[in-house]
Amino acid sequence: MAEGYVRLWAAVLEQAIKDVQGDARAHKGKVRSIFSEGAWTWFHSESQEIGSFLWTCNMLGFEPDFILTLVTKQDIERPKSRSVAFG
Protein backbone atom coordinates (compact mmCIF):
# COMPACT_ATOMS: atom_id res chain seq x y z
CA MET A 1 0.00 0.00 0.00
CA ALA A 2 2.72 2.50 0.93
CA GLU A 3 4.59 1.88 -2.33
CA GLY A 4 1.52 2.79 -4.39
CA TYR A 5 1.05 5.93 -2.31
CA VAL A 6 4.64 7.04 -2.98
CA ARG A 7 4.27 6.29 -6.69
CA LEU A 8 1.08 8.34 -6.83
CA TRP A 9 2.69 11.44 -5.31
CA ALA A 10 5.82 11.01 -7.41
CA ALA A 11 3.54 11.00 -10.47
CA VAL A 12 1.82 14.18 -9.24
CA LEU A 13 5.20 15.91 -8.89
CA GLU A 14 6.35 14.63 -12.27
CA GLN A 15 3.21 15.90 -14.01
CA ALA A 16 3.51 19.33 -12.38
CA ILE A 17 7.10 19.55 -13.62
CA LYS A 18 6.02 18.54 -17.12
CA ASP A 19 3.19 21.08 -17.09
CA VAL A 20 5.56 23.92 -16.22
CA GLN A 21 8.48 22.89 -18.41
CA GLY A 22 6.43 21.89 -21.42
CA ASP A 23 4.47 25.09 -21.38
CA ALA A 24 7.59 27.23 -20.95
CA ARG A 25 9.25 25.50 -23.91
CA ALA A 26 6.19 25.71 -26.13
CA HIS A 27 5.54 29.38 -25.48
CA LYS A 28 9.01 30.60 -24.47
CA GLY A 29 7.59 31.67 -21.12
CA LYS A 30 5.26 34.29 -22.63
CA VAL A 31 1.92 32.49 -22.31
CA ARG A 32 0.89 29.99 -19.70
CA SER A 33 -1.78 27.36 -20.07
CA ILE A 34 -4.29 26.70 -17.32
CA PHE A 35 -2.28 23.61 -16.33
CA SER A 36 0.96 25.54 -16.18
CA GLU A 37 -0.61 28.34 -14.15
CA GLY A 38 -1.95 25.82 -11.63
CA ALA A 39 1.41 24.08 -11.44
CA TRP A 40 3.25 27.39 -10.85
CA THR A 41 0.81 28.22 -8.06
CA TRP A 42 1.31 24.77 -6.52
CA PHE A 43 5.13 25.03 -6.66
CA HIS A 44 5.14 28.45 -4.99
CA SER A 45 2.55 27.76 -2.30
CA GLU A 46 3.65 28.01 1.33
CA SER A 47 1.03 25.45 2.36
CA GLN A 48 2.19 22.29 4.09
CA GLU A 49 -1.17 20.55 3.94
CA ILE A 50 -1.57 17.10 2.42
CA GLY A 51 -1.14 17.37 -1.34
CA SER A 52 0.82 20.62 -1.28
CA PHE A 53 4.19 20.93 -2.98
CA LEU A 54 6.05 21.19 0.34
CA TRP A 55 4.19 18.19 1.76
CA THR A 56 4.83 16.17 -1.41
CA CYS A 57 8.56 16.92 -1.35
CA ASN A 58 8.78 16.03 2.33
CA MET A 59 6.88 12.78 1.80
CA LEU A 60 9.15 11.82 -1.13
CA GLY A 61 12.34 12.90 0.67
CA PHE A 62 13.15 15.74 -1.74
CA GLU A 63 14.45 19.19 -0.86
CA PRO A 64 11.81 21.68 -2.12
CA ASP A 65 14.37 24.38 -2.96
CA PHE A 66 16.32 21.93 -5.12
CA ILE A 67 13.19 20.90 -7.02
CA LEU A 68 12.22 24.56 -7.53
CA THR A 69 15.69 25.30 -8.89
CA LEU A 70 15.30 22.50 -11.42
CA VAL A 71 11.79 23.58 -12.37
CA THR A 72 12.58 27.26 -12.84
CA LYS A 73 15.83 26.70 -14.74
CA GLN A 74 15.27 27.82 -18.33
CA ASP A 75 17.79 25.57 -20.08
CA ILE A 76 16.88 22.16 -18.74
CA GLU A 77 18.30 19.42 -20.93
CA ARG A 78 16.13 16.45 -20.14
CA PRO A 79 16.46 13.16 -22.03
CA LYS A 80 13.20 12.38 -23.81
CA SER A 81 13.32 8.67 -22.93
CA ARG A 82 13.65 9.13 -19.17
CA SER A 83 11.13 10.20 -16.58
CA VAL A 84 11.06 11.13 -12.91
CA ALA A 85 8.71 8.24 -12.12
CA PHE A 86 9.55 5.89 -9.29
CA GLY A 87 9.29 2.14 -9.03
GUROKOL-440819 format. One line per field, with one value per residue: z, x, y of N, C-alpha, C in turn; residue in three letters. Coordinates in steps of 0.2 Angstrom, whole numbers, plus 5000, padded with zeros to 4 digits. Layout:
BEGIN
nz Z | ...
nx X | ...
ny Y | ...
caz Z | ...
cax X | ...
cay Y | ...
cz Z | ...
cx X | ...
cy Y | ...
residuo ala | ...
! end
This chain:
BEGIN
nz 5000 | 5004 | 4995 | 4983 | 4986 | 4987 | 4974 | 4968 | 4972 | 4968 | 4954 | 4953 | 4956 | 4946 | 4935 | 4937 | 4935 | 4922 | 4916 | 4919 | 4913 | 4900 | 4895 | 4896 | 4887 | 4875 | 4873 | 4876 | 4888 | 4888 | 4887 | 4897 | 4900 | 4907 | 4915 | 4917 | 4924 | 4936 | 4940 | 4943 | 4953 | 4963 | 4965 | 4971 | 4983 | 5000 | 5008 | 5019 | 5019 | 5016 | 5000 | 4996 | 4988 | 4996 | 5006 | 4998 | 4993 | 5005 | 5009 | 4999 | 5001 | 4996 | 4993 | 4994 | 4989 | 4980 | 4970 | 4965 | 4960 | 4949 | 4942 | 4938 | 4931 | 4915 | 4904 | 4904 | 4900 | 4896 | 4895 | 4882 | 4884 | 4897 | 4913 | 4928 | 4936 | 4949 | 4954
nx 5004 | 5009 | 5019 | 5012 | 5006 | 5017 | 5022 | 5011 | 5011 | 5024 | 5021 | 5012 | 5020 | 5029 | 5021 | 5017 | 5029 | 5031 | 5021 | 5024 | 5037 | 5035 | 5025 | 5033 | 5043 | 5036 | 5030 | 5039 | 5039 | 5031 | 5017 | 5005 | 4997 | 4982 | 4985 | 4999 | 4998 | 4992 | 5001 | 5012 | 5007 | 5005 | 5019 | 5024 | 5017 | 5015 | 5009 | 5008 | 5000 | 4992 | 4995 | 5000 | 5014 | 5026 | 5023 | 5022 | 5036 | 5042 | 5036 | 5041 | 5055 | 5062 | 5071 | 5063 | 5068 | 5078 | 5071 | 5063 | 5073 | 5077 | 5065 | 5063 | 5073 | 5079 | 5085 | 5084 | 5090 | 5084 | 5083 | 5073 | 5068 | 5068 | 5061 | 5054 | 5048 | 5045 | 5049
ny 4994 | 5007 | 5009 | 5011 | 5023 | 5032 | 5031 | 5037 | 5050 | 5054 | 5054 | 5064 | 5075 | 5074 | 5076 | 5089 | 5096 | 5093 | 5100 | 5113 | 5115 | 5110 | 5119 | 5131 | 5129 | 5127 | 5140 | 5149 | 5155 | 5166 | 5164 | 5156 | 5140 | 5134 | 5123 | 5125 | 5137 | 5133 | 5123 | 5132 | 5139 | 5129 | 5125 | 5136 | 5138 | 5141 | 5132 | 5118 | 5108 | 5091 | 5085 | 5097 | 5106 | 5107 | 5097 | 5086 | 5085 | 5083 | 5071 | 5063 | 5064 | 5074 | 5089 | 5104 | 5117 | 5113 | 5106 | 5116 | 5124 | 5116 | 5116 | 5129 | 5133 | 5138 | 5132 | 5118 | 5102 | 5088 | 5071 | 5063 | 5050 | 5047 | 5047 | 5055 | 5046 | 5034 | 5018
caz 5000 | 5005 | 4988 | 4978 | 4988 | 4985 | 4967 | 4966 | 4973 | 4963 | 4948 | 4954 | 4956 | 4939 | 4930 | 4938 | 4932 | 4914 | 4915 | 4919 | 4908 | 4893 | 4893 | 4895 | 4880 | 4869 | 4873 | 4878 | 4894 | 4887 | 4888 | 4902 | 4900 | 4913 | 4918 | 4919 | 4929 | 4942 | 4943 | 4946 | 4960 | 4967 | 4967 | 4975 | 4989 | 5007 | 5012 | 5020 | 5020 | 5012 | 4993 | 4994 | 4985 | 5002 | 5009 | 4993 | 4993 | 5012 | 5009 | 4994 | 5003 | 4991 | 4996 | 4989 | 4985 | 4974 | 4965 | 4962 | 4956 | 4943 | 4938 | 4936 | 4926 | 4908 | 4900 | 4906 | 4895 | 4899 | 4890 | 4881 | 4885 | 4904 | 4917 | 4935 | 4939 | 4954 | 4955
cax 5000 | 5014 | 5023 | 5008 | 5005 | 5023 | 5021 | 5005 | 5013 | 5029 | 5018 | 5009 | 5026 | 5032 | 5016 | 5018 | 5036 | 5030 | 5016 | 5028 | 5042 | 5032 | 5022 | 5038 | 5046 | 5031 | 5028 | 5045 | 5038 | 5026 | 5010 | 5004 | 4991 | 4979 | 4989 | 5005 | 4997 | 4990 | 5007 | 5016 | 5004 | 5007 | 5026 | 5026 | 5013 | 5018 | 5005 | 5011 | 4994 | 4992 | 4994 | 5004 | 5021 | 5030 | 5021 | 5024 | 5043 | 5044 | 5034 | 5046 | 5062 | 5066 | 5072 | 5059 | 5072 | 5082 | 5066 | 5061 | 5078 | 5076 | 5059 | 5063 | 5079 | 5076 | 5089 | 5084 | 5092 | 5081 | 5082 | 5066 | 5067 | 5068 | 5056 | 5055 | 5044 | 5048 | 5046
cay 5000 | 5012 | 5009 | 5014 | 5030 | 5035 | 5031 | 5042 | 5057 | 5055 | 5055 | 5071 | 5080 | 5073 | 5079 | 5097 | 5098 | 5093 | 5105 | 5120 | 5114 | 5109 | 5125 | 5136 | 5127 | 5129 | 5147 | 5153 | 5158 | 5171 | 5162 | 5150 | 5137 | 5133 | 5118 | 5128 | 5142 | 5129 | 5120 | 5137 | 5141 | 5124 | 5125 | 5142 | 5139 | 5140 | 5127 | 5111 | 5103 | 5086 | 5087 | 5103 | 5105 | 5106 | 5091 | 5081 | 5085 | 5080 | 5064 | 5059 | 5064 | 5079 | 5096 | 5108 | 5122 | 5110 | 5105 | 5123 | 5126 | 5113 | 5118 | 5136 | 5133 | 5139 | 5128 | 5111 | 5097 | 5082 | 5066 | 5062 | 5043 | 5046 | 5051 | 5056 | 5041 | 5029 | 5011
cz 5000 | 4998 | 4983 | 4980 | 4986 | 4978 | 4964 | 4967 | 4969 | 4956 | 4948 | 4953 | 4948 | 4934 | 4931 | 4935 | 4924 | 4912 | 4914 | 4913 | 4901 | 4891 | 4892 | 4889 | 4875 | 4868 | 4874 | 4884 | 4894 | 4889 | 4893 | 4901 | 4907 | 4918 | 4921 | 4925 | 4936 | 4945 | 4946 | 4953 | 4965 | 4970 | 4972 | 4981 | 4995 | 5011 | 5013 | 5022 | 5015 | 5005 | 4991 | 4991 | 4991 | 5005 | 5004 | 4993 | 5000 | 5012 | 5005 | 4996 | 4999 | 4995 | 4991 | 4986 | 4979 | 4969 | 4961 | 4958 | 4949 | 4939 | 4935 | 4931 | 4919 | 4904 | 4902 | 4900 | 4898 | 4894 | 4889 | 4883 | 4893 | 4907 | 4924 | 4939 | 4944 | 4953 | 4949
cx 5004 | 5017 | 5019 | 5006 | 5011 | 5023 | 5016 | 5008 | 5020 | 5026 | 5015 | 5015 | 5029 | 5027 | 5016 | 5024 | 5035 | 5026 | 5020 | 5033 | 5040 | 5029 | 5028 | 5042 | 5042 | 5030 | 5033 | 5044 | 5033 | 5019 | 5009 | 4998 | 4988 | 4982 | 4995 | 5004 | 4996 | 4996 | 5012 | 5014 | 5006 | 5014 | 5027 | 5021 | 5017 | 5015 | 5009 | 5006 | 4995 | 4991 | 4998 | 5011 | 5026 | 5029 | 5023 | 5032 | 5045 | 5042 | 5039 | 5053 | 5066 | 5066 | 5068 | 5063 | 5076 | 5077 | 5064 | 5067 | 5078 | 5071 | 5060 | 5069 | 5077 | 5079 | 5090 | 5085 | 5089 | 5080 | 5075 | 5064 | 5066 | 5063 | 5058 | 5052 | 5048 | 5045 | 5047
cy 5006 | 5014 | 5013 | 5021 | 5034 | 5036 | 5037 | 5049 | 5059 | 5057 | 5062 | 5076 | 5080 | 5077 | 5087 | 5099 | 5098 | 5098 | 5112 | 5120 | 5114 | 5116 | 5131 | 5135 | 5129 | 5136 | 5152 | 5157 | 5164 | 5170 | 5156 | 5147 | 5136 | 5128 | 5121 | 5133 | 5138 | 5126 | 5126 | 5139 | 5136 | 5124 | 5131 | 5143 | 5138 | 5135 | 5121 | 5106 | 5097 | 5087 | 5093 | 5101 | 5103 | 5099 | 5085 | 5080 | 5081 | 5073 | 5060 | 5060 | 5069 | 5085 | 5101 | 5114 | 5119 | 5108 | 5111 | 5125 | 5123 | 5115 | 5125 | 5138 | 5133 | 5134 | 5121 | 5106 | 5091 | 5077 | 5064 | 5055 | 5042 | 5050 | 5051 | 5050 | 5036 | 5022 | 5007
residuo met | ala | glu | gly | tyr | val | arg | leu | trp | ala | ala | val | leu | glu | gln | ala | ile | lys | asp | val | gln | gly | asp | ala | arg | ala | his | lys | gly | lys | val | arg | ser | ile | phe | ser | glu | gly | ala | trp | thr | trp | phe | his | ser | glu | ser | gln | glu | ile | gly | ser | phe | leu | trp | thr | cys | asn | met | leu | gly | phe | glu | pro | asp | phe | ile | leu | thr | leu | val | thr | lys | gln | asp | ile | glu | arg | pro | lys | ser | arg | ser | val | ala | phe | gly
! end
